[in-house]
Amino acid sequence: NGLLVLGLVAAVGIQGYYLINYTTLVGESVPDVTDATEGDPRISLLIINVKMKNRDAGPILAFIERQDADVVIAMETDGWWEQQLTSVQASYPYSHEVINDASYGMVVYSKFPLTQTQTHYLQHDDVPSVEAVLDLPGARDVRLFAMHPVPPSRFKDLPDNQGENEVEFIKVGEMAAASAEPVIIAGDYNDVAWSRVDRLTKTEDLLHDVRVGRGIYTSYDAHNILMRWPLDHVFVTDDFAVARLERGPSVSSDHFPILVELTLRAE
């Protein structure tokens, strides 16, 4: 019994070491907007994994329309979801779609012009990531990476990352490090991260998790209140401050939406 108690205490201590970063007991990795930066250019970003086999699009479409974010990243989009999202796309003059039936389709809708848009296949032929430059009016351009990397565990019919390094994260980290613009990396990472940004991307103090110092914001599994993890993330460079970070309501997917509003700080 003593060994069991000791093991439980050790496990709680180890978990607490990581989880404390997602409480207000530590400083924020990305600062809050202040009175001095209130007028800086803003960009709101909504990320949502729609769950490819989900055929109840109404709650997701209504939430996207209600939030009216500047940029929407939707993942697991197949041909059916491409059709459903047509009504949403009407509000976004700029878009980039990569549709597939392997649970890794992705769409990016933007109210800002998208330039230098590229689709990368960094680890698997069926797993795209999107790179684009957001042309913000009257402000610096911002480089956006939308990711949905493969999970670390073995799945029978889907690409996975079993036995491999975090190849996609490392390659995106290299591209972020080479960027002349401020960088946002967002999406369903299939990883809880636990403040391991440097380890995941092999960058050193370049990218920061907007959750750190604010909360866990669990985004999966929306259908199971007892088993939830933060799988949908936003990493940014030092150029940003956070005006708002929210987890949206249940919207028929197994993921909750994540909404973040950032200000682009002056150079």
QUIGIDA-V54448 format. One record per backbone hydrogen bond with DSSP energy under -0.5 kcal/mol. CO is the residue of the C=O (numbers start at 1). NH is the residue of the N-H. Records with the same first field share a line. If there is no record, write none. Layout:
CO: NH ; NH
This chain:
1: 5
2: 6
3: 7
4: 8
5: 9
6: 10
7: 11
8: 12
9: 13
10: 14
11: 15
12: 16
13: 17
14: 18
15: 19
16: 20
18: 21
19: 22
20: 23
21: 213
23: 26
31: 242
34: 37 ; 38
35: 38
37: 40
41: 264
43: 262
44: 71
45: 260
46: 73
47: 258
48: 50 ; 75
49: 255
51: 54
55: 57
57: 61
58: 62
59: 63
60: 64
61: 65
62: 66
63: 67
64: 68
70: 111
71: 46
72: 74 ; 109
73: 48
74: 107
75: 50
76: 78
77: 100
78: 82
79: 83
80: 84
81: 85
83: 86
84: 87
85: 89
86: 90
88: 91
89: 92
91: 93
94: 110
96: 108
98: 106
104: 128
105: 76 ; 77
106: 98
107: 74
108: 96
109: 72
110: 94
113: 115 ; 135
115: 133
118: 120 ; 131
120: 122 ; 129
124: 127
126: 128
129: 120
130: 146
131: 118
132: 134 ; 144
133: 115 ; 135
134: 136 ; 142
135: 113
136: 139
141: 182
142: 134 ; 144
143: 184
144: 132
145: 147 ; 186
146: 130
147: 188
151: 161
161: 164
165: 167
166: 170
167: 171
168: 172
169: 173
170: 174
171: 175
172: 176
173: 177
174: 178
175: 179
176: 179
182: 143
183: 237
184: 145
185: 235
186: 147
187: 189 ; 233
190: 152
192: 194
193: 196
196: 200
197: 201
198: 202 ; 203
203: 205
208: 210 ; 236
209: 212
211: 214 ; 215
212: 29
219: 256
220: 229
221: 224
224: 227
229: 219 ; 220 ; 231
231: 189 ; 190 ; 233
233: 187
234: 210
235: 185
236: 208
237: 240
239: 265
241: 243 ; 263
242: 33
244: 261
246: 248 ; 259
249: 257
254: 221 ; 222
257: 248
258: 47
259: 246
260: 45 ; 262
261: 243 ; 244
262: 43
263: 241 ; 265
